[in-house]
Amino acid sequence: MKITVCIGSSCHLKGSRQVVEQLQYLISENNLKDKVDLGGTFCMGDCQNGVCVKIDDKAYSVDPDTTNEFFKTEVLAKIS
């Protein structure tokens, strides 16, 4: 599974750094480093929404407050 987080200026202001840090922690805590490839990219072109996160080719809007729930429903549920 490939997770890409936008780290462009708009998403950075909305908390992309915190989202990346939380995802790194959750991936490590759940021993998924061999199953999840976490990366960053600049603008994904959906600046009006929260921090843009893609899993494979599907886009999501995440913020630091919803990262844990996003991880549970979109990552853990699909890997388990």
VENLIN-V946935 format. One record per backbone hydrogen bond with DSSP energy under -0.5 kcal/mol. CO is the residue of the C=O (numbers start at 1). NH is the residue of the N-H. Records with the same first field share a line. If there is no record, write none. Layout:
CO=NH, NH
This chain:
1=3, 37
2=56
3=39
4=54
5=41
8=12
9=13
10=14
11=16
12=15
15=19
16=20
17=21
18=22
19=23
20=24
21=25
22=26
23=27
24=28
25=29
26=30
27=32
28=31
32=35, 36
36=38
37=3
39=5
41=7
46=49
51=62
52=6
53=60
54=4, 56
55=57, 58
58=55
60=53, 62
62=51
63=66, 67
66=70
67=71
68=72
69=73
70=74, 75
71=75, 76
72=77
75=79
76=80
